[in-house]
Amino acid sequence: MKTPTSLPPCPPPGEGCHLWAMGAAWACRKAGHTAAEALRHLEEAASREPDPHREFADAVAKVYRTERIVWHRPAHTRPAKWPQANREQIEAVCASGLSLADLWEASPIRCDEDGPNTAEILRILYPPGGLVCVGSKFNFATRSLAELKSPHLLEQIVPSPMLRRHGQTKKGTPSQHSLEATGARRFLIIEGDGTSIDEQAAVLAHLAEKAPLALVVHSGRKSLHAWFFVAGKSDEQLAPFFRRACTLGADPGLWCRSQFARMPGGRRAGGEAQPVFFLNPAAINS
């Protein structure tokens, strides 16, 4: 295989990763690499666990004008930090027959027309006076809860409170969405990846036996975002729980403290609602 043009490290999600991927894909194409080779080079240059179904594959497909390619990292190069989904274990958990409707029925607070709105839910989730990063991948800001205007129209939020309004990215540039300015975990987000909504609900009910479940938000498409309250827990303490979740189909990308999750009661860029199906303030020890 030809040696690729030297690629700089990929920035974290939300800090120009997509733009980096497009530029890197063009560099590989100009160097004469095939689309499959380009995808491999992009993932090897990444500074985070690769997600071939998203930024990298999309960028290569656009630059090469081809169908999306999925390249699986050979097992001997760099082992995955988190286990892959185990279909047999997922089916065993889902044998309970629990569904999204059951999760809704079990919610201590109903977030329907008469229930709390997005601003009120955020005040339940976060202590007063804290800073939160909200927006979307390419348009975000860090604000206090009091400064947020119409949060029900926003798409995403970083579940961990921010330490300050600005921080530095790994490239040393200032940003209002950086891991360096993100505080300690308050919530660990579990998002289903590749399973049905009802299967995800059954998995969340199972995981709620091991950690306090505070909130479940529908993504507006085909996944649930579950907020487990984990304040005061170290990564070492949380790792076994997250490994179990990944075995049951969770997206490992949500382990990153600065990763965006769906805004409870918010809206996607396309207008799809992100309803809250479960809210349990008693799970939160602020």
C-alpha positions in Angstrom: 0.0 0.0 0.0 1.3 3.5 -0.8 2.4 5.6 2.0 -0.2 8.3 2.7 0.3 12.0 2.9 1.1 12.7 6.6 -2.2 13.3 8.4 -2.4 15.4 11.6 -4.2 13.9 14.6 -8.0 14.0 14.3 -9.6 16.4 16.8 -12.3 15.1 19.3 -15.9 15.1 18.2 -17.4 18.6 18.0 -14.1 20.2 17.5 -13.7 20.0 13.7 -13.5 16.3 13.3 -15.8 16.3 10.2 -13.8 19.1 8.5 -10.6 17.2 9.4 -11.9 14.0 7.8 -12.9 15.8 4.6 -9.5 17.3 4.2 -7.7 14.1 5.1 -9.9 12.2 2.5 -8.9 14.7 -0.2 -5.3 14.3 0.7 -5.5 10.5 0.4 -7.3 10.8 -3.0 -4.7 13.2 -4.3 -2.0 10.8 -3.2 -3.6 8.0 -5.3 -5.2 5.9 -2.6 -8.3 3.9 -3.0 -11.4 4.7 -1.0 -10.8 1.7 1.3 -7.2 2.7 1.8 -8.3 6.3 2.6 -10.7 5.1 5.3 -8.1 3.0 6.8 -5.6 5.9 6.9 -8.2 8.2 8.5 -9.0 5.8 11.3 -5.3 5.0 12.0 -4.7 8.8 12.3 -7.7 9.3 14.7 -7.0 10.4 18.2 -10.1 8.6 19.5 -11.8 5.2 19.1 -12.8 5.0 15.4 -16.4 5.1 14.4 -16.5 3.9 10.8 -20.2 4.4 10.5 -20.0 8.2 10.9 -17.5 11.0 10.2 -14.8 9.0 8.4 -16.9 6.8 6.2 -19.2 9.7 5.3 -16.2 11.9 4.4 -14.6 9.2 2.2 -17.9 8.5 0.5 -18.3 12.2 -0.4 -14.8 12.7 -1.6 -14.6 9.5 -3.6 -18.3 9.7 -4.7 -18.9 6.2 -3.7 -21.1 4.2 -1.4 -20.2 4.3 2.3 -17.4 1.8 3.1 -17.0 0.1 6.5 -13.4 -0.9 7.3 -12.9 -3.1 10.3 -9.7 -2.6 12.2 -7.6 -5.8 12.2 -7.6 -7.3 15.7 -3.8 -7.3 16.0 -3.4 -3.5 15.5 -5.2 -1.9 18.4 -7.7 -3.8 20.5 -11.0 -2.1 21.1 -11.4 -0.6 24.6 -15.0 -1.7 24.9 -16.6 -5.1 24.0 -18.8 -5.6 21.0 -22.5 -6.2 21.3 -23.4 -9.8 22.1 -26.6 -10.8 20.4 -27.2 -13.8 22.7 -26.9 -11.7 25.8 -29.2 -9.0 24.4 -31.8 -11.6 23.6 -31.5 -13.0 27.1 -32.1 -9.6 28.7 -35.0 -8.9 26.3 -36.7 -12.1 27.2 -38.3 -10.1 30.0 -40.7 -8.7 27.3 -40.3 -5.1 28.7 -40.9 -2.4 26.1 -40.8 1.4 25.7 -44.4 1.5 26.9 -43.4 -0.2 30.2 -40.6 2.3 30.7 -43.1 5.1 30.2 -45.5 3.6 32.6 -42.7 3.2 35.2 -41.6 6.9 35.0 -42.2 8.6 38.4 -42.9 11.9 36.5 -44.7 12.0 33.1 -43.3 14.4 30.7 -46.4 14.9 28.6 -48.2 18.2 27.8 -48.8 18.8 31.5 -45.4 17.7 32.6 -42.1 19.6 33.1 -40.7 21.4 30.1 -37.1 21.3 28.9 -36.0 24.2 31.1 -37.6 22.6 34.2 -36.0 19.2 33.4 -32.5 20.9 33.1 -33.0 22.4 36.6 -33.7 18.9 37.9 -30.6 17.5 36.3 -28.1 20.2 37.1 -27.3 22.2 40.3 -28.1 25.9 40.1 -25.4 28.2 38.8 -23.6 25.6 36.8 -22.5 25.8 33.2 -23.6 23.6 30.4 -22.5 23.2 26.8 -25.4 23.1 24.3 -26.1 23.3 20.6 -24.9 20.9 17.9 -21.7 19.5 16.5 -20.8 22.7 14.6 -22.8 25.3 16.5 -22.4 25.3 20.3 -21.9 27.5 23.3 -21.4 27.2 27.0 -24.0 29.0 29.1 -25.5 29.0 32.6 -29.0 27.5 32.9 -30.3 31.0 33.5 -28.8 32.2 30.2 -30.4 29.5 28.1 -33.1 30.8 25.8 -35.6 28.3 24.4 -33.7 25.2 25.3 -36.6 23.1 23.9 -35.4 24.2 20.4 -31.8 23.0 21.0 -30.5 19.6 19.7 -27.8 18.5 22.0 -26.2 19.0 25.4 -23.0 17.8 27.1 -24.3 15.7 30.2 -21.2 16.7 32.3 -21.3 20.2 33.6 -18.6 22.5 32.3 -15.8 23.9 34.5 -15.6 27.2 32.5 -16.9 28.8 29.3 -13.7 28.2 27.3 -11.1 25.5 27.2 -8.4 24.4 24.9 -8.7 21.6 22.3 -6.0 19.0 21.8 -4.7 21.3 19.1 -4.4 24.2 21.6 -7.2 26.3 20.1 -9.9 27.9 22.3 -13.3 26.3 22.3 -16.5 26.3 24.3 -16.8 22.5 23.7 -13.6 20.9 24.8 -12.7 17.9 27.0 -10.2 20.1 28.9 -13.1 22.4 30.1 -15.5 19.6 30.8 -16.0 18.8 34.5 -16.3 15.5 36.3 -19.0 13.1 35.2 -22.4 13.7 36.5 -24.2 11.4 34.2 -23.1 8.5 32.1 -25.1 8.2 28.9 -26.1 4.8 27.4 -27.4 4.9 23.8 -28.6 1.8 22.0 -26.7 1.1 18.8 -28.2 -1.3 16.3 -31.1 -2.7 18.4 -34.8 -1.9 18.3 -36.4 0.7 20.6 -38.2 -2.0 22.7 -34.9 -4.0 23.0 -33.2 -0.8 24.2 -35.9 -0.2 26.7 -35.5 -3.7 28.1 -31.7 -3.3 28.3 -32.1 0.0 30.2 -34.5 -1.6 32.7 -31.8 -4.3 33.2 -29.0 -1.7 33.7 -31.2 0.4 36.0 -30.8 -2.5 38.5 -27.1 -1.7 38.7 -27.1 2.2 38.5 -29.6 4.9 39.2 -31.5 5.8 36.1 -32.5 9.5 36.0 -33.7 10.2 32.5 -34.5 8.5 29.1 -34.7 10.7 26.0 -35.8 9.5 22.6 -33.3 10.7 19.9 -36.1 11.6 17.5 -35.1 8.7 15.2 -34.2 5.2 16.3 -32.4 5.3 19.7 -32.9 6.1 23.3 -30.4 8.1 25.4 -30.5 7.0 29.0 -28.9 9.2 31.7 -27.5 7.3 34.7 -26.5 9.4 37.7 -22.8 8.7 38.4 -21.6 11.8 40.3 -18.6 10.9 42.6 -17.8 7.7 40.7 -14.4 7.2 39.1 -13.9 5.9 35.6 -12.4 2.8 37.1 -15.6 2.2 39.2 -17.8 2.9 36.1 -15.9 0.8 33.6 -17.5 -2.6 34.5 -21.0 -1.0 34.1 -20.2 0.5 30.8 -18.6 -2.7 29.5 -21.8 -4.5 30.4 -23.8 -1.8 28.6 -21.6 -2.2 25.5 -22.1 -5.9 25.5 -25.8 -5.2 25.4 -25.6 -2.9 22.4 -24.5 0.5 23.8 -22.6 3.0 21.7 -19.0 3.2 23.2 -18.6 6.8 21.9 -20.8 8.1 24.7 -18.0 7.2 27.2 -16.3 10.5 26.3 -17.2 13.1 29.0 -17.5 15.9 26.4 -19.6 13.9 24.0 -22.9 15.5 23.1 -26.2 13.7 24.0 -29.7 14.5 23.0 -31.3 17.5 24.7 -34.3 16.3 26.8 -37.4 17.6 25.2 -35.4 19.3 22.4 -35.5 19.1 18.7 -33.2 17.7 16.0 -31.9 20.0 13.3 -34.5 18.4 11.0 -37.3 19.3 13.4 -37.9 15.9 14.9 -39.0 16.0 18.6 -36.8 14.4 21.3 -39.4 13.4 23.9 -38.6 12.3 27.4 -40.0 8.9 28.3 -38.6 8.5 31.8 -37.8 11.0 34.5 -36.8 10.2 38.0 -35.5 13.1 40.1 -35.0 10.8 43.1 -32.1 9.2 41.3 -30.2 12.5 41.5 -28.3 13.3 44.6 -27.3 16.9 43.9 
